[in-house]
């Protein structure tokens, strides 16, 4: 059976979501037609880690356990992986496109003399008797162009894949085989961690927010739910004129001609009719989602996703959905 | 005196690239070439070390002959030696093949510290730095925010992770990759322009290097572009009447990529 290896990143003993996202996506695309192996490098592990990888689709789990693998180190991590590939290389090797993954993957691809696609956002596979072929699609030239990259003559076909693109999907009836390996290396890393400090968390301002959860008259009694949503996605709450005039929100939350002009990645307009003065302050947003009960609301003219529904009922459900999804991210 | 080698790439200014809406193709004509911003920060970091502790600073680039103009400007900022690896045989190289060519040349230099930009704005791969380090069998530190000290045998540097800053000590020789916001590149100065007019860019071709032709160019590249397409401008969507549950699922899916892992709500 053809096989895919997936690198499972851990930070401070916590499995990071991207590895589970990649397991879930490859399982979705290829079902049981290929063998999925999760690779975890760590100083120690527990049953919860194994369960997570298993439920997300890993048929095999290889854990290399050693005190030197506690924190990421380019030399130790790359050798731990290429040691595993000495006898048998997988057809495909996928790594999350995190800062760690993008430090590690090129080092491995150079050592194994194989091709690596950077920061892919879409995966496709072609499975035949002879081989498993990976098509990794990535944005290029500042996002103006998309390119699908293949690696035809060498294995493993490698790619780093952007986090948070694919949803995590667990199935608790799945089982896996676990192999625990020691770490053998002669050389000592020439990189030494002297100290670590946490990055300070900065307060986001409305015009700097990536995600804005905005509410209008239709949800004027729901702003605590809006705030919960904004918190979950690391965004900010904004309001329409009607809400600010009613003293429900402060003026610094006002979007529009008389307030702030914003251009976030996502603008969720809930219960906002879309007066011109409001639209002029947010129509440059990358993705506009509008929820309104009135099918003739002007906001739908600028929205990328137009949903006719009662925002008052939808928002609490969105919060529940996100909290369920977040459970994966906090494992 | 230590020898610092900076890896630099000339790139199209991607912020100026526009899409022809009629043909759905990129308009490249008239787009100016610039020095890749992350690489320029690396050169500045090297020049700062030259100012403070004395160092020889060399710059290496691979690309068409037009990149000579960029290197001449770097001389005017105070760089000591510039090399342009240029040959038709290099064209079409992917990151593996590019790193092969660069590292083969770097082996002919006596370097202590190699500084490369974290990634180039036309490719965004961040792969050439680590691949060069692997081919040279030297340690690497990527995503540097600061070089705090340099001695004859080691450097101390700060590296960013998603949530922390790590202070690291790395033995020389090593390779580091830099970010454009770590410093503000200096202007060309009159003194260096005057004193460097006689400095020539050294052109290095395939024949000058101990390279296998099968390892480079389009043919030597393990990856191939199977197809490219221009980003489609999504049409504004039709209005959808949905149940509250379906609407919530759709919105949650669109917001999911931005979700933060800390805190409670």
Interface residues (C-beta under 8 A of the other chain):
Chain A: X11 X17 X74 X75 X78 X98 X99 X100 X102 X103 X105 X106 X107 X109 X110 X111 X113 X114 X115 X116 X117 X118 X119 X135 X139 X140 X141 X142 X143 X144 X145 X146 X147 X148 X149 X150 X151 X152 X153 X154 X164 X165 X167 X189 X190 X191 X192 X193 X194 X195 X196 X197 X198 X199 X210 X211 X228 X229 X231 X232 X233 X234 X235 X265 X266 X268 X287 X289 X291 X295 X300 X301 X302 X303 X304 X305 X306 X307 X308 X309 X310 X313 X314 X315 X317 X318 X319 X320 X321 X322 X323 X325 X326 X329 X330
Chain B: X12 X14 X15 X17 X19 X26 X94 X95 X96 X99 X121 X122 X123 X124 X125 X126 X127 X128 X129 X130 X131 X133 X134 X135 X138 X139 X140 X141 X142 X143 X156 X160 X161 X162 X163 X164 X165 X166 X167 X168 X169 X170 X171 X174 X221 X222 X223 X224 X225 X226 X227 X228 X229 X230 X231 X234 X236 X237 X238 X239 X240 X241 X242 X243 X244 X245 X247 X248 X249 X250 X251 X252 X253 X254 X255 X256 X257 X258 X259 X260 X261 X263 X265
